[in-house]
Amino acid sequence: MLYDDLPRMRLAHLPTPIEELARLTDFLGGPRLFIKRDDCTGLASGGNKTRKLEFLVADAAARGADALITEGGVQSNHCRQTAAAALKAGMTCMLVLSPGYADEDTGNLLLDRLLGARIMRVESTGARAGAMRDAADSLARAGRHPYIIPTGGSNGLGAIGYASCMREIKDQSEALGFEFDAIVSASGSGGTQGGLVLGAKLLDSMTRIIGISDGEPREALAERVREVALEGAQVLGSELALADDDIIVYDEYYGEGYGVPSPQMVEAVRLLARKEAILLDPVYTGKAMAGLIDLVRKEVFEANQNVLFIHTGGTPALFAYRESFAERWR
Ligand SMILES: *Cc1c(COP(=O)(O)O)cnc(C)c1O
């Protein structure tokens, strides 16, 4: 594949396993459900950003960078994985963090500090880009070589991590003896879904890629996913023609907004814990699983289909949301 020629820094434990969710399937009575354990990519608690960082950090190294700068909310899984990747690459890491739900020294923020990242606080999401540029300028003036990684690592190069994940899934499904009818994952900055869409096209796969929005309306997120997929194709020097129905986004499962707990999220996290001993997260996979459960109940899938949910990680944030899960809140 085209992406095999790109510089790549091995950071993730791959392939991540695919497990059958037999008890959840029984409970819901719909299609056969499977889960791809990208929460097990292994880099300081793992998650989906590690696949993107394999390409982004390799690019940074090839350009002679010695410092990574990135941005996110206080409980950003992307920032935590970037801090870890920087260490592996022998670089320093600066995180520009904006306020969000669970703004305290627990969960990912605690791990950022443990990993020794430099943390710069800004007052809003809108202030992050300027702060990253300022940080890059001041590092450059000090003779350093900074490399800025965008939100969620979601540019064309980062998305290649999920284009190549699509081939990993194809190899695994061949061993299982079928092709997945649909892949469902949480979708936010678009790199995961955009990469999967690109990867599916490169493989001529018929698998439907379904993204569950973490807090943005359908049209806006679908547009971002499209842009990232096209940018990824450009990185590979390949032509990509996308039809409207190649990008499927559901935006009815994020509740009151990004990072805000919802009763359906709590129910989905608890259900997966108790049926499958799988720990989801409160911001992305809990809401995406609540979406998958609802889609199964609405019979969006046929009973004889095979559906793969991607566990994109985020488990450390559970500890920052302890009030949502405390028994006394049941
Ligand atoms: C970042 C993240 C997502 C969303 O992935 P994008 O590539 O940003 O769309 C989903 N789940 C978890 C746990 C994440 O940290």
The ligand as an SDF file (V2000), in Angstrom:
LIG
                    3D

 15 15  0  0  0  0  0  0  0  0999 V2000
   -9.6870   11.8640   20.0890 C   0  0  0  0  0  0  0  0  0  0  0  0
  -10.5750   10.7250   20.4460 C   0  0  0  0  0  0  0  0  0  0  0  0
  -11.6230   10.3180   19.6030 C   0  0  0  0  0  0  0  0  0  0  0  0
  -11.9700   11.0370   18.3340 C   0  0  0  0  0  0  0  0  0  0  0  0
  -11.0650   10.7600   17.3210 O   0  0  0  0  0  0  0  0  0  0  0  0
  -10.8500   11.8340   16.1600 P   0  0  0  0  0  0  0  0  0  0  0  0
   -9.8160   11.2520   15.3100 O   0  0  0  0  0  0  0  0  0  0  0  0
  -10.4390   13.0940   16.8560 O   0  0  0  0  0  0  0  0  0  0  0  0
  -12.1580   12.0250   15.4750 O   0  0  0  0  0  0  0  0  0  0  0  0
  -12.3780    9.2260   19.9650 C   0  0  0  0  0  0  0  0  0  0  0  0
  -12.1360    8.5790   21.1180 N   0  0  0  0  0  0  0  0  0  0  0  0
  -11.1710    8.9460   21.9630 C   0  0  0  0  0  0  0  0  0  0  0  0
  -11.0070    8.1870   23.2210 C   0  0  0  0  0  0  0  0  0  0  0  0
  -10.3550   10.0280   21.6650 C   0  0  0  0  0  0  0  0  0  0  0  0
   -9.3870   10.3950   22.5180 O   0  0  0  0  0  0  0  0  0  0  0  0
  1  2  1  0
  2  3  1  0
  2 14  2  0
  3  4  1  0
  3 10  2  0
  4  5  1  0
  5  6  1  0
  6  7  2  0
  6  8  1  0
  6  9  1  0
 10 11  1  0
 11 12  2  0
 12 13  1  0
 12 14  1  0
 14 15  1  0
M  END
$$$$
